[in-house]
Amino acid sequence: MESQKFKPFCSERCRLIDLGAWANEDYAIAGEPAESGRLAEDDTDCR
């Protein structure tokens, strides 16, 4: 279906505007900032 091509957005233009807003840090997910380097330390068990 053409109407679902850009779902959940109405068009490619709206999708790109939203992507740009995230890249520009206009949006953020609420919560405490991640500790620097924490992921790298926790990831050592996966190797």
MARBADO-242978 format. One record per atom (N, C-alpha, C, O): x, y, z; atom name; residue number from 1; residue in one letter. Coordinates in Angstrom, 1 decimal, m for minus. Example, Ala and Ser with C-alpha at 12.3 -4.5 7.8 and 13.67 -1.06 7.14 Angstrom:
BEGIN
<atom><x>13.2</x><y>m5.7</y><z>7.8</z><atom>N</atom><n>1</n><res>a</res></atom>
<atom><x>12.3</x><y>m4.5</y><z>7.8</z><atom>CA</atom><n>1</n><res>a</res></atom>
<atom><x>13.2</x><y>m3.3</y><z>7.8</z><atom>C</atom><n>1</n><res>a</res></atom>
<atom><x>14.2</x><y>m3.3</y><z>8.5</z><atom>O</atom><n>1</n><res>a</res></atom>
<atom><x>12.8</x><y>m2.2</y><z>7.1</z><atom>N</atom><n>2</n><res>s</res></atom>
<atom><x>13.7</x><y>m1.1</y><z>7.1</z><atom>CA</atom><n>2</n><res>s</res></atom>
<atom><x>12.9</x><y>0.0</y><z>7.9</z><atom>C</atom><n>2</n><res>s</res></atom>
<atom><x>13.4</x><y>1.1</y><z>8.0</z><atom>O</atom><n>2</n><res>s</res></atom>
//
This chain:
BEGIN
<atom><x>0.8</x><y>m1.2</y><z>0.0</z><atom>N</atom><n>1</n><res>m</res></atom>
<atom><x>0.0</x><y>0.0</y><z>0.0</z><atom>CA</atom><n>1</n><res>m</res></atom>
<atom><x>0.9</x><y>1.3</y><z>0.0</z><atom>C</atom><n>1</n><res>m</res></atom>
<atom><x>1.8</x><y>1.4</y><z>0.8</z><atom>O</atom><n>1</n><res>m</res></atom>
<atom><x>0.6</x><y>2.2</y><z>m0.8</z><atom>N</atom><n>2</n><res>e</res></atom>
<atom><x>1.3</x><y>3.4</y><z>m0.9</z><atom>CA</atom><n>2</n><res>e</res></atom>
<atom><x>1.1</x><y>4.2</y><z>0.4</z><atom>C</atom><n>2</n><res>e</res></atom>
<atom><x>2.1</x><y>4.9</y><z>0.8</z><atom>O</atom><n>2</n><res>e</res></atom>
<atom><x>0.0</x><y>4.2</y><z>1.0</z><atom>N</atom><n>3</n><res>s</res></atom>
<atom><x>m0.2</x><y>5.0</y><z>2.2</z><atom>CA</atom><n>3</n><res>s</res></atom>
<atom><x>0.6</x><y>4.5</y><z>3.4</z><atom>C</atom><n>3</n><res>s</res></atom>
<atom><x>0.9</x><y>5.3</y><z>4.3</z><atom>O</atom><n>3</n><res>s</res></atom>
<atom><x>1.1</x><y>3.3</y><z>3.4</z><atom>N</atom><n>4</n><res>q</res></atom>
<atom><x>2.0</x><y>2.8</y><z>4.4</z><atom>CA</atom><n>4</n><res>q</res></atom>
<atom><x>3.4</x><y>2.8</y><z>4.1</z><atom>C</atom><n>4</n><res>q</res></atom>
<atom><x>4.3</x><y>2.3</y><z>4.9</z><atom>O</atom><n>4</n><res>q</res></atom>
<atom><x>3.8</x><y>3.3</y><z>3.0</z><atom>N</atom><n>5</n><res>k</res></atom>
<atom><x>5.2</x><y>3.3</y><z>2.5</z><atom>CA</atom><n>5</n><res>k</res></atom>
<atom><x>6.1</x><y>4.0</y><z>3.5</z><atom>C</atom><n>5</n><res>k</res></atom>
<atom><x>7.2</x><y>3.6</y><z>3.7</z><atom>O</atom><n>5</n><res>k</res></atom>
<atom><x>5.7</x><y>5.1</y><z>4.1</z><atom>N</atom><n>6</n><res>f</res></atom>
<atom><x>6.5</x><y>5.9</y><z>5.1</z><atom>CA</atom><n>6</n><res>f</res></atom>
<atom><x>6.1</x><y>5.7</y><z>6.5</z><atom>C</atom><n>6</n><res>f</res></atom>
<atom><x>6.5</x><y>6.5</y><z>7.4</z><atom>O</atom><n>6</n><res>f</res></atom>
<atom><x>5.2</x><y>4.8</y><z>6.8</z><atom>N</atom><n>7</n><res>k</res></atom>
<atom><x>4.7</x><y>4.6</y><z>8.1</z><atom>CA</atom><n>7</n><res>k</res></atom>
<atom><x>5.8</x><y>4.6</y><z>9.2</z><atom>C</atom><n>7</n><res>k</res></atom>
<atom><x>6.8</x><y>3.9</y><z>8.9</z><atom>O</atom><n>7</n><res>k</res></atom>
<atom><x>5.7</x><y>5.3</y><z>10.3</z><atom>N</atom><n>8</n><res>p</res></atom>
<atom><x>4.5</x><y>5.9</y><z>10.8</z><atom>CA</atom><n>8</n><res>p</res></atom>
<atom><x>4.3</x><y>7.4</y><z>10.3</z><atom>C</atom><n>8</n><res>p</res></atom>
<atom><x>3.5</x><y>8.1</y><z>10.8</z><atom>O</atom><n>8</n><res>p</res></atom>
<atom><x>5.1</x><y>7.8</y><z>9.3</z><atom>N</atom><n>9</n><res>f</res></atom>
<atom><x>5.0</x><y>9.1</y><z>8.8</z><atom>CA</atom><n>9</n><res>f</res></atom>
<atom><x>4.1</x><y>9.2</y><z>7.6</z><atom>C</atom><n>9</n><res>f</res></atom>
<atom><x>3.9</x><y>8.2</y><z>6.9</z><atom>O</atom><n>9</n><res>f</res></atom>
<atom><x>3.7</x><y>10.4</y><z>7.2</z><atom>N</atom><n>10</n><res>c</res></atom>
<atom><x>2.8</x><y>10.6</y><z>6.1</z><atom>CA</atom><n>10</n><res>c</res></atom>
<atom><x>3.5</x><y>10.7</y><z>4.8</z><atom>C</atom><n>10</n><res>c</res></atom>
<atom><x>3.0</x><y>10.4</y><z>3.7</z><atom>O</atom><n>10</n><res>c</res></atom>
<atom><x>4.8</x><y>11.0</y><z>4.9</z><atom>N</atom><n>11</n><res>s</res></atom>
<atom><x>5.6</x><y>11.2</y><z>3.6</z><atom>CA</atom><n>11</n><res>s</res></atom>
<atom><x>7.1</x><y>11.0</y><z>3.9</z><atom>C</atom><n>11</n><res>s</res></atom>
<atom><x>7.5</x><y>11.1</y><z>5.1</z><atom>O</atom><n>11</n><res>s</res></atom>
<atom><x>7.9</x><y>10.9</y><z>2.9</z><atom>N</atom><n>12</n><res>e</res></atom>
<atom><x>9.3</x><y>10.9</y><z>3.0</z><atom>CA</atom><n>12</n><res>e</res></atom>
<atom><x>9.8</x><y>12.2</y><z>3.6</z><atom>C</atom><n>12</n><res>e</res></atom>
<atom><x>10.8</x><y>12.2</y><z>4.4</z><atom>O</atom><n>12</n><res>e</res></atom>
<atom><x>9.2</x><y>13.3</y><z>3.2</z><atom>N</atom><n>13</n><res>r</res></atom>
<atom><x>9.6</x><y>14.6</y><z>3.8</z><atom>CA</atom><n>13</n><res>r</res></atom>
<atom><x>9.5</x><y>14.7</y><z>5.3</z><atom>C</atom><n>13</n><res>r</res></atom>
<atom><x>10.4</x><y>15.1</y><z>6.0</z><atom>O</atom><n>13</n><res>r</res></atom>
<atom><x>8.3</x><y>14.2</y><z>5.8</z><atom>N</atom><n>14</n><res>c</res></atom>
<atom><x>8.1</x><y>14.2</y><z>7.2</z><atom>CA</atom><n>14</n><res>c</res></atom>
<atom><x>9.1</x><y>13.2</y><z>7.9</z><atom>C</atom><n>14</n><res>c</res></atom>
<atom><x>9.5</x><y>13.5</y><z>9.0</z><atom>O</atom><n>14</n><res>c</res></atom>
<atom><x>9.4</x><y>12.1</y><z>7.3</z><atom>N</atom><n>15</n><res>r</res></atom>
<atom><x>10.3</x><y>11.2</y><z>7.9</z><atom>CA</atom><n>15</n><res>r</res></atom>
<atom><x>11.7</x><y>11.8</y><z>8.0</z><atom>C</atom><n>15</n><res>r</res></atom>
<atom><x>12.3</x><y>11.7</y><z>9.1</z><atom>O</atom><n>15</n><res>r</res></atom>
<atom><x>12.1</x><y>12.5</y><z>7.0</z><atom>N</atom><n>16</n><res>l</res></atom>
<atom><x>13.4</x><y>13.2</y><z>7.0</z><atom>CA</atom><n>16</n><res>l</res></atom>
<atom><x>13.5</x><y>14.4</y><z>8.0</z><atom>C</atom><n>16</n><res>l</res></atom>
<atom><x>14.5</x><y>14.6</y><z>8.7</z><atom>O</atom><n>16</n><res>l</res></atom>
<atom><x>12.4</x><y>15.1</y><z>8.1</z><atom>N</atom><n>17</n><res>i</res></atom>
<atom><x>12.3</x><y>16.1</y><z>9.1</z><atom>CA</atom><n>17</n><res>i</res></atom>
<atom><x>12.5</x><y>15.6</y><z>10.5</z><atom>C</atom><n>17</n><res>i</res></atom>
<atom><x>13.2</x><y>16.1</y><z>11.4</z><atom>O</atom><n>17</n><res>i</res></atom>
<atom><x>11.8</x><y>14.5</y><z>10.8</z><atom>N</atom><n>18</n><res>d</res></atom>
<atom><x>11.9</x><y>13.8</y><z>12.1</z><atom>CA</atom><n>18</n><res>d</res></atom>
<atom><x>13.3</x><y>13.3</y><z>12.4</z><atom>C</atom><n>18</n><res>d</res></atom>
<atom><x>13.9</x><y>13.5</y><z>13.5</z><atom>O</atom><n>18</n><res>d</res></atom>
<atom><x>13.9</x><y>12.7</y><z>11.4</z><atom>N</atom><n>19</n><res>l</res></atom>
<atom><x>15.3</x><y>12.2</y><z>11.5</z><atom>CA</atom><n>19</n><res>l</res></atom>
<atom><x>16.2</x><y>13.3</y><z>11.8</z><atom>C</atom><n>19</n><res>l</res></atom>
<atom><x>17.1</x><y>13.2</y><z>12.6</z><atom>O</atom><n>19</n><res>l</res></atom>
<atom><x>16.1</x><y>14.4</y><z>11.1</z><atom>N</atom><n>20</n><res>g</res></atom>
<atom><x>16.9</x><y>15.6</y><z>11.3</z><atom>CA</atom><n>20</n><res>g</res></atom>
<atom><x>16.8</x><y>16.2</y><z>12.7</z><atom>C</atom><n>20</n><res>g</res></atom>
<atom><x>17.8</x><y>16.6</y><z>13.3</z><atom>O</atom><n>20</n><res>g</res></atom>
<atom><x>15.6</x><y>16.1</y><z>13.2</z><atom>N</atom><n>21</n><res>a</res></atom>
<atom><x>15.4</x><y>16.7</y><z>14.6</z><atom>CA</atom><n>21</n><res>a</res></atom>
<atom><x>16.1</x><y>15.8</y><z>15.6</z><atom>C</atom><n>21</n><res>a</res></atom>
<atom><x>16.7</x><y>16.3</y><z>16.6</z><atom>O</atom><n>21</n><res>a</res></atom>
<atom><x>16.1</x><y>14.5</y><z>15.4</z><atom>N</atom><n>22</n><res>w</res></atom>
<atom><x>16.8</x><y>13.6</y><z>16.3</z><atom>CA</atom><n>22</n><res>w</res></atom>
<atom><x>18.3</x><y>13.8</y><z>16.2</z><atom>C</atom><n>22</n><res>w</res></atom>
<atom><x>19.0</x><y>13.9</y><z>17.2</z><atom>O</atom><n>22</n><res>w</res></atom>
<atom><x>18.8</x><y>13.9</y><z>15.0</z><atom>N</atom><n>23</n><res>a</res></atom>
<atom><x>20.2</x><y>14.2</y><z>14.7</z><atom>CA</atom><n>23</n><res>a</res></atom>
<atom><x>20.7</x><y>15.5</y><z>15.3</z><atom>C</atom><n>23</n><res>a</res></atom>
<atom><x>21.8</x><y>15.6</y><z>15.7</z><atom>O</atom><n>23</n><res>a</res></atom>
<atom><x>19.8</x><y>16.5</y><z>15.3</z><atom>N</atom><n>24</n><res>n</res></atom>
<atom><x>20.1</x><y>17.8</y><z>15.8</z><atom>CA</atom><n>24</n><res>n</res></atom>
<atom><x>19.9</x><y>17.9</y><z>17.3</z><atom>C</atom><n>24</n><res>n</res></atom>
<atom><x>20.1</x><y>18.9</y><z>17.9</z><atom>O</atom><n>24</n><res>n</res></atom>
<atom><x>19.5</x><y>16.7</y><z>17.9</z><atom>N</atom><n>25</n><res>e</res></atom>
<atom><x>19.3</x><y>16.6</y><z>19.4</z><atom>CA</atom><n>25</n><res>e</res></atom>
<atom><x>18.2</x><y>17.6</y><z>19.8</z><atom>C</atom><n>25</n><res>e</res></atom>
<atom><x>18.2</x><y>18.0</y><z>21.0</z><atom>O</atom><n>25</n><res>e</res></atom>
<atom><x>17.2</x><y>17.8</y><z>18.9</z><atom>N</atom><n>26</n><res>d</res></atom>
<atom><x>16.0</x><y>18.5</y><z>19.3</z><atom>CA</atom><n>26</n><res>d</res></atom>
<atom><x>15.1</x><y>17.6</y><z>20.2</z><atom>C</atom><n>26</n><res>d</res></atom>
<atom><x>14.3</x><y>18.2</y><z>21.0</z><atom>O</atom><n>26</n><res>d</res></atom>
<atom><x>15.2</x><y>16.3</y><z>20.1</z><atom>N</atom><n>27</n><res>y</res></atom>
<atom><x>14.5</x><y>15.4</y><z>20.9</z><atom>CA</atom><n>27</n><res>y</res></atom>
<atom><x>15.4</x><y>14.7</y><z>21.8</z><atom>C</atom><n>27</n><res>y</res></atom>
<atom><x>16.6</x><y>14.5</y><z>21.5</z><atom>O</atom><n>27</n><res>y</res></atom>
<atom><x>15.0</x><y>14.2</y><z>22.9</z><atom>N</atom><n>28</n><res>a</res></atom>
<atom><x>15.8</x><y>13.4</y><z>23.8</z><atom>CA</atom><n>28</n><res>a</res></atom>
<atom><x>14.9</x><y>12.5</y><z>24.6</z><atom>C</atom><n>28</n><res>a</res></atom>
<atom><x>13.7</x><y>12.7</y><z>24.8</z><atom>O</atom><n>28</n><res>a</res></atom>
<atom><x>15.4</x><y>11.3</y><z>25.0</z><atom>N</atom><n>29</n><res>i</res></atom>
<atom><x>14.7</x><y>10.4</y><z>25.8</z><atom>CA</atom><n>29</n><res>i</res></atom>
<atom><x>15.0</x><y>10.7</y><z>27.3</z><atom>C</atom><n>29</n><res>i</res></atom>
<atom><x>16.2</x><y>10.9</y><z>27.7</z><atom>O</atom><n>29</n><res>i</res></atom>
<atom><x>14.0</x><y>10.9</y><z>28.1</z><atom>N</atom><n>30</n><res>a</res></atom>
<atom><x>14.1</x><y>11.3</y><z>29.5</z><atom>CA</atom><n>30</n><res>a</res></atom>
<atom><x>14.9</x><y>10.2</y><z>30.3</z><atom>C</atom><n>30</n><res>a</res></atom>
<atom><x>14.7</x><y>9.0</y><z>30.0</z><atom>O</atom><n>30</n><res>a</res></atom>
<atom><x>15.7</x><y>10.7</y><z>31.2</z><atom>N</atom><n>31</n><res>g</res></atom>
<atom><x>16.4</x><y>9.7</y><z>32.0</z><atom>CA</atom><n>31</n><res>g</res></atom>
<atom><x>17.8</x><y>10.3</y><z>32.4</z><atom>C</atom><n>31</n><res>g</res></atom>
<atom><x>18.2</x><y>11.4</y><z>31.9</z><atom>O</atom><n>31</n><res>g</res></atom>
<atom><x>18.5</x><y>9.6</y><z>33.2</z><atom>N</atom><n>32</n><res>e</res></atom>
<atom><x>19.8</x><y>10.0</y><z>33.6</z><atom>CA</atom><n>32</n><res>e</res></atom>
<atom><x>20.8</x><y>9.7</y><z>32.4</z><atom>C</atom><n>32</n><res>e</res></atom>
<atom><x>20.7</x><y>8.7</y><z>31.7</z><atom>O</atom><n>32</n><res>e</res></atom>
<atom><x>21.8</x><y>10.6</y><z>32.3</z><atom>N</atom><n>33</n><res>p</res></atom>
<atom><x>22.8</x><y>10.4</y><z>31.2</z><atom>CA</atom><n>33</n><res>p</res></atom>
<atom><x>23.6</x><y>9.1</y><z>31.5</z><atom>C</atom><n>33</n><res>p</res></atom>
<atom><x>23.8</x><y>8.8</y><z>32.6</z><atom>O</atom><n>33</n><res>p</res></atom>
<atom><x>23.9</x><y>8.4</y><z>30.4</z><atom>N</atom><n>34</n><res>a</res></atom>
<atom><x>24.7</x><y>7.2</y><z>30.6</z><atom>CA</atom><n>34</n><res>a</res></atom>
<atom><x>26.1</x><y>7.6</y><z>31.0</z><atom>C</atom><n>34</n><res>a</res></atom>
<atom><x>26.7</x><y>8.7</y><z>30.6</z><atom>O</atom><n>34</n><res>a</res></atom>
<atom><x>26.7</x><y>6.8</y><z>31.8</z><atom>N</atom><n>35</n><res>e</res></atom>
<atom><x>28.1</x><y>7.0</y><z>32.3</z><atom>CA</atom><n>35</n><res>e</res></atom>
<atom><x>29.1</x><y>6.8</y><z>31.1</z><atom>C</atom><n>35</n><res>e</res></atom>
<atom><x>28.9</x><y>5.8</y><z>30.4</z><atom>O</atom><n>35</n><res>e</res></atom>
<atom><x>30.0</x><y>7.6</y><z>31.0</z><atom>N</atom><n>36</n><res>s</res></atom>
<atom><x>31.0</x><y>7.4</y><z>29.9</z><atom>CA</atom><n>36</n><res>s</res></atom>
<atom><x>31.8</x><y>6.2</y><z>30.2</z><atom>C</atom><n>36</n><res>s</res></atom>
<atom><x>32.4</x><y>6.0</y><z>31.3</z><atom>O</atom><n>36</n><res>s</res></atom>
<atom><x>32.0</x><y>5.3</y><z>29.2</z><atom>N</atom><n>37</n><res>g</res></atom>
<atom><x>32.8</x><y>4.1</y><z>29.3</z><atom>CA</atom><n>37</n><res>g</res></atom>
<atom><x>32.1</x><y>3.0</y><z>29.9</z><atom>C</atom><n>37</n><res>g</res></atom>
<atom><x>32.6</x><y>1.8</y><z>29.9</z><atom>O</atom><n>37</n><res>g</res></atom>
<atom><x>30.9</x><y>3.2</y><z>30.4</z><atom>N</atom><n>38</n><res>r</res></atom>
<atom><x>30.2</x><y>2.1</y><z>31.1</z><atom>CA</atom><n>38</n><res>r</res></atom>
<atom><x>29.9</x><y>0.9</y><z>30.2</z><atom>C</atom><n>38</n><res>r</res></atom>
<atom><x>30.0</x><y>m0.2</y><z>30.5</z><atom>O</atom><n>38</n><res>r</res></atom>
<atom><x>29.4</x><y>1.2</y><z>29.0</z><atom>N</atom><n>39</n><res>l</res></atom>
<atom><x>29.0</x><y>0.2</y><z>28.0</z><atom>CA</atom><n>39</n><res>l</res></atom>
<atom><x>30.2</x><y>m0.6</y><z>27.7</z><atom>C</atom><n>39</n><res>l</res></atom>
<atom><x>30.1</x><y>m1.9</y><z>27.6</z><atom>O</atom><n>39</n><res>l</res></atom>
<atom><x>31.4</x><y>0.0</y><z>27.5</z><atom>N</atom><n>40</n><res>a</res></atom>
<atom><x>32.6</x><y>m0.8</y><z>27.1</z><atom>CA</atom><n>40</n><res>a</res></atom>
<atom><x>33.0</x><y>m1.8</y><z>28.2</z><atom>C</atom><n>40</n><res>a</res></atom>
<atom><x>33.4</x><y>m2.9</y><z>27.9</z><atom>O</atom><n>40</n><res>a</res></atom>
<atom><x>32.9</x><y>m1.4</y><z>29.5</z><atom>N</atom><n>41</n><res>e</res></atom>
<atom><x>33.2</x><y>m2.2</y><z>30.6</z><atom>CA</atom><n>41</n><res>e</res></atom>
<atom><x>32.2</x><y>m3.4</y><z>30.7</z><atom>C</atom><n>41</n><res>e</res></atom>
<atom><x>32.6</x><y>m4.6</y><z>30.9</z><atom>O</atom><n>41</n><res>e</res></atom>
<atom><x>30.9</x><y>m3.1</y><z>30.5</z><atom>N</atom><n>42</n><res>d</res></atom>
<atom><x>29.9</x><y>m4.1</y><z>30.6</z><atom>CA</atom><n>42</n><res>d</res></atom>
<atom><x>29.9</x><y>m5.1</y><z>29.4</z><atom>C</atom><n>42</n><res>d</res></atom>
<atom><x>29.4</x><y>m6.2</y><z>29.6</z><atom>O</atom><n>42</n><res>d</res></atom>
<atom><x>30.5</x><y>m4.7</y><z>28.3</z><atom>N</atom><n>43</n><res>d</res></atom>
<atom><x>30.5</x><y>m5.5</y><z>27.1</z><atom>CA</atom><n>43</n><res>d</res></atom>
<atom><x>31.6</x><y>m6.5</y><z>27.1</z><atom>C</atom><n>43</n><res>d</res></atom>
<atom><x>31.6</x><y>m7.3</y><z>26.2</z><atom>O</atom><n>43</n><res>d</res></atom>
<atom><x>32.5</x><y>m6.5</y><z>28.0</z><atom>N</atom><n>44</n><res>t</res></atom>
<atom><x>33.6</x><y>m7.4</y><z>28.0</z><atom>CA</atom><n>44</n><res>t</res></atom>
<atom><x>33.2</x><y>m8.9</y><z>28.1</z><atom>C</atom><n>44</n><res>t</res></atom>
<atom><x>33.9</x><y>m9.8</y><z>27.6</z><atom>O</atom><n>44</n><res>t</res></atom>
<atom><x>32.1</x><y>m9.1</y><z>28.8</z><atom>N</atom><n>45</n><res>d</res></atom>
<atom><x>31.6</x><y>m10.5</y><z>28.9</z><atom>CA</atom><n>45</n><res>d</res></atom>
<atom><x>31.1</x><y>m11.1</y><z>27.6</z><atom>C</atom><n>45</n><res>d</res></atom>
<atom><x>31.0</x><y>m12.3</y><z>27.5</z><atom>O</atom><n>45</n><res>d</res></atom>
<atom><x>30.8</x><y>m10.3</y><z>26.6</z><atom>N</atom><n>46</n><res>c</res></atom>
<atom><x>30.3</x><y>m10.7</y><z>25.4</z><atom>CA</atom><n>46</n><res>c</res></atom>
<atom><x>31.3</x><y>m11.2</y><z>24.4</z><atom>C</atom><n>46</n><res>c</res></atom>
<atom><x>31.0</x><y>m11.6</y><z>23.3</z><atom>O</atom><n>46</n><res>c</res></atom>
<atom><x>32.5</x><y>m11.0</y><z>24.7</z><atom>N</atom><n>47</n><res>r</res></atom>
<atom><x>33.6</x><y>m11.3</y><z>23.7</z><atom>CA</atom><n>47</n><res>r</res></atom>
<atom><x>34.1</x><y>m12.7</y><z>23.8</z><atom>C</atom><n>47</n><res>r</res></atom>
<atom><x>35.0</x><y>m13.1</y><z>23.0</z><atom>O</atom><n>47</n><res>r</res></atom>
//
